[in-house]
Amino acid sequence: MFNSKFKQIILNSLNVDKLLSSFTLLCSLILMVVYSANAQNASVSLTSNSIPLNDFLELSVTLSDETIKNIGNFPDIPGFIKRGKTNSTESYSNGTSMQMKHIIKQSYQPTKEGAFSIKPFSIAVNGKTVNFKGGLVRVTAPEQRKSNDPFAAFFELFDARNTREMANVKADAFFAVTSDRSEVYVGEGFTLTVALYVAKTNQAEMSFYKPGEQITDILQQVRPKNVWEENFGISEIIPEEVTVNGRAYTQYKLYQGTFFSYSTELIKIPASSLKMVSYKRSFAGISGGETLITLPSMPKQIKVKPLPPHPLSDKVAVGVFRLREKINKTSLKTGESIPYTFQIEGQGNISALAAPTLKSHPKLELFPPTTRQQINRSSNTVYGMKAFSYQIIPSEAGNYPLDEQIEWVFFNTLENRYDTLRPDVRLNVSGESTRNKNVNSNDFGELTTLMQNESNDLRSGSSDFLARVAINFLVLLLLCVGVWVYWARSRRES
């Protein structure tokens, strides 16, 4: 009796509709907070606030622990011309956890000196909105810059290959699927570019006809099968000025990707075509109608050569690489831990680079490495670095050249021969022997500090996981509230 009256008092005192509306609003606000927190792993930044006139300004979009699957258009900046994009990925692994960043940089070429304001803007990254608060950029007088990168001339060579392949083209507008190489070694990359070229002297006005559908169909035809692909991620068609056969053209890139073949099978790229809308003009300058035209591309073949005979021919990397070493000091005591980084830099399939070969030494202990890599897709090629960081602990005094313990063999495509990267570092160790002593964890020095500061959590994708848990909980809670409201209304009406 008492329970029945108590329930009736509660039902009469509460406005169920208002309660439900308030709860729904509260859940929506919580969802917005969860969504905002989940979107905070994406950011937009300006690489520099001051650049010389002969340099490039870059806007960078960085997404942590997730790949950028789709991205909106970068803004136009007054006083600058949009140029190419660089698509990069950075990852770090210590054997138990993986951290990753995906970075897309849009380059802008300044047209004159002065101070330029970048207005606040928003850009969509994987369907989420990322805001940039704006900034001020100062363009100064040109500076003479000397490049110390031995690969710079090599990459410039790649840029010129596409135009040489089309040297016989004389049309006012043409569509082409080009490769920077017609012959490669197994494991060596070649870059395919799918683009429209319109001569500067072309008087006809044209526009793309269903570009999204056409690009999808074209790529299904021309993209090679059974190869490793590094997609440059072109999401915006940006006109670029190029020269073909001494004639000025505007190039509209629709797709670009580098492919690495692991068999000697001949790669065949079939002919394709691009449909464009061409507009006719009357003498008065008024459009006199439109016509759908078809621009065909030529088929091509890429020959894949086997590597020369070698005991490691089926395991080595293929490309152009150099070694950069990093070490804090070369003089240390026995039992002391020293970090050493063997960093491989260059052009090739960076993601497939294997760790260097280690030779055991009774007086030096090398712990398994942590790895860090950065892959850049730009300048018509794929290049970057992969770093292997070791902890080394000597147990006996002496001089230890690391080239006796570490080496990395690859096939050098620039010189068409096998090559080996070896360290130049030599360790000078002093102190008493520690080979017969039990190693105490406190004696690990920098290694112990590194281990104490390192998190054991698996960080990759954690933000997405927490967001899914929160959303599932709220959905379940809303369902329970809905059942309760239905029950309450039924009781009140009866």
C-alpha positions in Angstrom: 0.0 0.0 0.0 2.7 2.4 1.1 4.9 1.5 -1.9 2.0 2.0 -4.3 1.3 5.5 -3.0 5.0 6.4 -2.9 5.3 5.5 -6.6 2.3 7.5 -7.5 3.7 10.6 -5.7 7.0 10.2 -7.6 5.2 9.9 -11.0 3.0 12.9 -10.3 5.9 15.1 -9.2 8.1 14.4 -12.2 7.5 15.7 -15.6 8.7 12.7 -17.6 8.9 14.5 -20.9 11.1 17.2 -19.4 13.2 14.7 -17.7 13.8 12.8 -20.9 14.6 16.0 -22.8 17.1 17.1 -20.2 18.7 13.7 -20.1 19.0 13.6 -23.9 20.6 17.1 -23.9 23.0 16.0 -21.2 24.0 12.9 -23.2 24.4 15.0 -26.4 26.8 17.3 -24.5 28.8 14.3 -23.2 29.0 12.9 -26.7 30.2 16.3 -28.0 32.9 16.3 -25.3 34.0 12.8 -26.2 34.0 13.7 -29.9 36.1 16.8 -29.2 38.6 14.9 -27.0 38.9 12.3 -29.7 39.5 14.9 -32.4 42.3 16.5 -30.4 44.8 14.1 -31.8 44.7 16.1 -35.0 46.3 19.6 -35.3 47.3 22.2 -37.9 50.5 24.1 -37.7 52.6 26.6 -39.6 56.2 25.5 -40.1 57.7 29.0 -40.0 56.6 32.6 -39.5 59.4 34.0 -41.6 60.7 32.7 -44.9 62.9 34.1 -47.8 61.3 34.7 -51.1 63.0 31.7 -52.7 61.7 29.3 -50.1 58.4 27.7 -49.4 55.8 28.2 -46.7 54.3 24.9 -45.3 51.0 24.2 -43.5 51.0 20.9 -41.8 48.2 18.7 -40.6 49.3 16.1 -38.1 47.2 13.1 -36.9 48.4 10.9 -34.1 47.8 7.2 -33.8 45.7 7.1 -36.9 46.1 7.3 -40.7 44.7 10.3 -42.6 42.2 8.5 -44.9 40.7 11.7 -46.3 41.4 15.4 -45.9 39.7 18.6 -47.1 41.3 21.3 -49.2 43.9 23.6 -47.8 43.0 27.3 -48.0 44.3 29.7 -50.6 46.6 32.3 -49.1 46.9 35.8 -50.7 50.4 36.4 -51.9 51.2 32.7 -52.3 50.7 30.0 -54.9 49.8 26.5 -53.9 52.4 24.0 -54.9 52.9 20.3 -54.1 52.1 18.3 -51.0 54.3 16.0 -48.9 52.7 12.9 -47.4 54.7 11.6 -44.5 54.3 8.9 -41.8 56.3 8.7 -38.6 56.3 5.6 -36.3 58.1 4.5 -33.2 58.2 1.0 -31.7 60.0 -0.3 -28.6 58.8 -3.9 -29.1 55.8 -3.6 -26.8 54.0 -0.4 -27.9 53.6 1.5 -31.2 53.2 5.2 -31.7 52.4 6.7 -35.1 51.9 10.1 -36.7 50.6 10.9 -40.2 51.6 14.3 -41.5 50.4 16.1 -44.7 52.2 19.3 -45.6 50.9 21.7 -48.2 53.6 23.9 -49.8 53.0 27.6 -50.8 55.3 29.6 -53.0 55.5 33.3 -52.1 55.1 35.8 -55.0 56.6 38.9 -53.3 58.1 40.2 -50.1 56.1 41.6 -47.3 53.9 40.6 -44.3 50.9 38.3 -45.1 48.1 37.3 -42.8 46.7 33.8 -42.8 43.1 33.9 -41.7 41.6 31.3 -39.3 40.2 28.3 -41.1 38.9 24.8 -40.6 39.8 21.6 -42.5 38.1 18.2 -42.4 40.4 15.3 -41.4 38.7 11.9 -41.5 35.3 13.6 -41.2 36.3 15.6 -38.2 36.8 19.4 -38.2 40.3 20.7 -37.2 40.7 24.5 -36.6 43.6 26.8 -37.2 43.6 30.1 -35.4 45.5 31.9 -38.1 48.9 33.6 -38.1 51.2 36.2 -39.7 54.0 35.3 -42.2 56.8 37.6 -43.2 58.5 37.0 -46.6 62.0 38.4 -46.7 64.6 39.0 -49.5 65.9 35.9 -51.3 68.7 34.0 -49.6 71.4 31.9 -51.1 70.9 28.4 -49.8 73.4 25.6 -50.1 72.0 22.1 -49.9 74.0 19.6 -48.0 71.7 16.7 -49.0 73.5 14.4 -51.4 70.1 13.0 -52.5 68.7 16.4 -53.7 70.1 16.1 -57.2 68.9 12.5 -57.3 65.3 13.6 -56.6 65.5 16.4 -59.1 66.4 13.8 -61.7 63.1 12.0 -60.9 61.2 15.3 -61.5 62.6 15.5 -65.0 61.8 12.0 -66.1 58.1 12.4 -66.7 58.6 15.3 -69.1 61.3 13.4 -71.1 58.9 10.5 -71.5 56.4 12.9 -73.2 58.9 14.7 -75.4 57.0 14.0 -78.6 53.6 15.4 -77.4 52.4 18.4 -79.2 48.7 18.5 -78.5 46.9 21.4 -76.9 45.5 19.1 -74.2 46.3 15.5 -73.5 45.8 12.9 -70.8 48.8 10.7 -69.7 49.7 7.9 -67.4 53.4 8.2 -67.0 56.1 6.2 -65.2 59.4 7.8 -64.1 61.1 4.5 -65.2 60.6 1.9 -67.9 63.0 -0.6 -66.2 63.7 -1.3 -62.5 65.3 -4.0 -60.4 63.2 -6.3 -58.2 62.4 -4.3 -55.0 63.1 -0.9 -56.7 60.4 1.6 -56.9 58.8 3.3 -59.9 56.3 6.2 -59.7 53.1 6.4 -61.7 51.5 9.8 -62.4 48.0 10.1 -63.8 47.5 13.7 -65.0 45.8 16.0 -67.5 48.0 18.5 -69.4 46.6 21.7 -70.9 48.8 23.9 -73.1 49.0 27.6 -72.0 48.1 28.5 -75.6 44.9 26.4 -75.6 41.9 28.7 -76.2 39.2 26.1 -75.5 37.6 26.1 -72.0 37.3 22.7 -70.3 36.1 21.3 -67.1 36.3 17.8 -65.5 33.4 15.4 -66.0 32.6 13.4 -62.9 36.2 13.4 -61.7 35.6 11.2 -58.7 34.0 8.4 -60.6 36.5 8.6 -63.5 39.6 8.6 -61.2 38.3 5.5 -59.5 37.7 3.7 -62.8 41.1 4.8 -64.2 43.0 3.5 -61.1 41.3 0.2 -61.3 42.6 -0.2 -64.8 46.2 1.2 -64.5 47.2 0.4 -60.9 49.7 -2.6 -60.9 48.7 -5.7 -59.0 50.8 -7.7 -56.5 53.1 -4.8 -55.7 53.7 -2.7 -52.6 52.1 0.7 -53.0 53.0 4.0 -51.4 50.1 6.4 -52.3 51.0 10.1 -52.4 47.4 10.8 -51.2 46.4 13.5 -53.7 43.0 14.8 -52.4 43.0 18.2 -54.3 43.6 18.9 -58.0 46.1 21.7 -58.0 47.4 23.2 -61.3 51.1 23.2 -61.7 53.2 24.7 -64.5 55.4 22.3 -66.4 57.3 22.3 -69.7 56.8 19.5 -72.2 58.9 19.5 -75.4 59.8 23.2 -74.9 56.1 24.1 -74.5 54.4 25.5 -71.4 51.6 23.3 -70.0 49.4 23.3 -66.9 49.5 19.9 -65.2 46.5 18.6 -63.2 47.6 15.6 -61.2 44.8 13.1 -60.5 46.9 10.4 -58.8 50.5 9.6 -58.0 52.0 6.5 -56.3 55.2 4.6 -56.1 55.2 0.9 -56.5 57.7 -1.8 -55.5 57.7 -5.1 -57.3 58.9 -8.3 -55.7 58.9 -10.5 -58.8 60.4 -10.2 -62.3 57.1 -10.4 -64.0 56.6 -7.8 -66.7 54.3 -4.9 -65.4 51.8 -3.9 -68.0 49.9 -0.6 -67.8 46.9 -0.6 -70.2 45.6 2.3 -72.1 43.0 4.4 -70.4 41.0 7.6 -71.1 39.7 10.7 -69.4 36.4 12.4 -70.4 36.3 16.2 -70.3 33.7 18.8 -71.0 34.7 21.3 -73.7 32.9 24.6 -74.0 32.4 26.3 -77.4 32.5 30.1 -77.6 30.7 32.4 -80.0 32.2 35.6 -81.4 30.5 37.6 -78.7 32.3 35.6 -76.0 29.1 33.8 -74.9 29.1 30.1 -74.5 27.7 28.4 -77.6 27.3 24.9 -76.1 29.3 22.1 -74.6 30.8 18.9 -75.9 32.0 15.7 -74.1 35.5 14.8 -75.4 37.6 11.8 -74.7 41.4 12.1 -74.1 43.2 8.7 -74.4 46.4 7.6 -72.7 49.0 5.3 -74.2 49.7 1.9 -72.8 53.2 1.2 -71.3 55.3 -1.6 -69.8 57.8 -1.6 -67.0 60.5 -4.3 -67.1 61.6 -5.8 -63.8 65.1 -7.1 -63.7 66.5 -9.6 -61.2 69.3 -8.6 -58.9 72.8 -9.8 -59.6 73.8 -13.1 -57.9 74.5 -12.7 -54.1 73.9 -14.8 -51.0 71.5 -12.1 -49.7 69.9 -11.2 -53.0 66.4 -12.2 -51.8 66.7 -10.3 -48.5 68.4 -7.0 -49.1 66.8 -3.6 -49.6 67.0 -1.9 -53.0 67.6 1.8 -53.5 70.1 4.6 -52.5 70.9 4.8 -48.8 73.4 6.3 -46.4 74.2 5.9 -42.8 73.9 8.5 -40.0 75.1 7.5 -36.6 74.1 9.0 -33.3 76.0 8.4 -30.0 76.4 10.7 -26.9 80.0 9.7 -26.2 82.6 7.2 -27.2 84.5 6.9 -23.9 82.8 5.0 -21.1 83.4 2.6 -18.2 82.8 -1.2 -18.1 79.2 -2.0 -17.0 78.0 1.4 -18.2 75.1 1.6 -20.7 75.5 3.8 -23.8 72.7 4.4 -26.4 73.7 4.1 -30.1 71.5 4.8 -33.1 72.1 3.2 -36.5 70.0 5.4 -38.8 69.4 4.5 -42.5 68.4 7.3 -44.8 67.6 7.4 -48.5 65.3 6.5 -51.3 63.5 3.2 -51.4 60.9 1.1 -49.7 61.5 2.5 -46.2 58.8 0.5 -44.5 60.4 -2.8 -45.6 63.9 -2.0 -44.3 65.2 -4.8 -42.1 67.4 -4.3 -39.0 71.1 -4.5 -39.5 73.0 -7.7 -39.0 74.6 -8.1 -35.5 77.6 -10.2 -34.8 78.0 -11.5 -31.2 80.9 -10.2 -29.1 81.9 -11.8 -25.8 82.8 -8.4 -24.3 79.9 -6.2 -25.7 76.2 -6.8 -25.0 73.7 -5.2 -27.5 70.1 -5.1 -26.4 67.3 -5.4 -29.0 66.7 -2.1 -30.7 63.8 0.3 -30.6 62.8 1.5 -34.1 61.6 4.8 -35.5 60.9 5.5 -39.1 59.7 8.4 -41.3 58.4 7.9 -44.8 58.0 10.9 -47.1 56.1 10.8 -50.4 57.2 13.8 -52.5 59.3 14.9 -55.4 58.0 11.9 -57.5 59.6 9.4 -55.1 59.5 7.8 -51.7 62.3 8.6 -49.3 62.9 8.8 -45.6 64.7 7.1 -42.8 64.6 4.2 -40.4 66.5 4.3 -37.1 67.5 1.4 -34.9 68.5 2.4 -31.4 70.5 0.0 -29.3 71.8 0.0 -25.7 75.4 -1.2 -25.5 77.1 -2.4 -22.3 80.8 -3.4 -22.4 82.1 -5.9 -19.8 85.9 -5.5 -20.5 88.2 -2.6 -21.1 89.5 -2.0 -24.6 88.8 -0.4 -28.0 85.8 -1.7 -29.9 85.1 -0.6 -33.5 81.4 -1.1 -34.0 81.9 -2.0 -37.7 83.0 -5.4 -36.4 79.6 -6.0 -34.8 77.1 -4.2 -37.0 76.6 -4.1 -40.8 73.7 -3.5 -43.3 73.8 -4.8 -46.9 71.8 -3.3 -49.7 71.7 -3.1 -53.5 72.8 0.4 -54.6 70.7 1.3 -57.7 72.8 4.4 -58.3 75.9 2.3 -58.8 74.3 -1.0 -59.8 76.1 -3.0 -57.2 75.8 -4.4 -53.7 77.0 -2.0 -50.9 77.4 -2.3 -47.1 76.8 0.4 -44.4 79.1 0.0 -41.5 79.6 2.2 -38.4 82.5 4.6 -38.0 82.1 4.8 -34.2 84.8 3.2 -32.0 84.2 2.8 -28.3 87.0 3.4 -25.8 86.2 1.4 -22.6 88.1 1.6 -19.3 87.6 0.0 -15.9 87.6 -3.4 -14.3 86.0 -6.5 -15.8 82.3 -7.1 -15.1 81.9 -10.3 -17.0 81.9 -12.5 -13.9 79.7 -10.2 -11.8 76.0 -10.4 -11.4 74.4 -7.4 -13.2 72.4 -5.2 -10.8 69.5 -3.3 -12.3 70.9 -0.1 -10.7 74.0 -0.5 -12.9 72.2 0.0 -16.1 72.5 3.8 -15.9 70.7 5.5 -18.8 68.9 2.2 -19.7 67.3 2.0 -16.3 66.2 5.6 -16.5 64.8 5.0 -20.0 62.9 1.9 -18.8 61.5 3.8 -15.7 60.2 6.7 -17.8 58.7 4.5 -20.6 55.0 3.7 -20.4 53.9 0.0 -20.7 50.6 1.1 -22.2 49.8 0.2 -25.8 49.0 3.7 -27.2 48.0 3.0 -30.7 44.3 3.5 -31.3 43.6 4.2 -27.6 41.6 7.3 -28.2 39.3 5.5 -30.6 38.8 2.6 -28.2 37.8 5.0 -25.3 35.5 6.9 -27.5 33.7 3.6 -28.6 33.4 2.5 -25.0 31.9 5.9 -23.9 29.4 5.9 -26.9 28.3 2.3 -26.3 27.7 3.1 -22.6 25.6 6.2 -23.4 23.6 4.2 -26.0 22.9 1.5 -23.4 22.0 4.2 -20.8 19.6 5.9 -23.2 18.0 2.5 -23.9 17.4 1.9 -20.2 15.9 5.4 -19.7 13.6 4.8 -22.7 12.4 1.5 -21.1 11.9 3.3 -17.8 9.9 6.1 -19.4 7.7 3.7 -21.3 7.0 1.8 -18.0 6.3 5.0 -16.1 3.9 6.3 -18.8 2.1 3.0 -18.8 1.7 3.0 -15.1 0.5 6.6 -15.1 -2.1 6.0 -17.8 -3.4 2.9 -16.1 
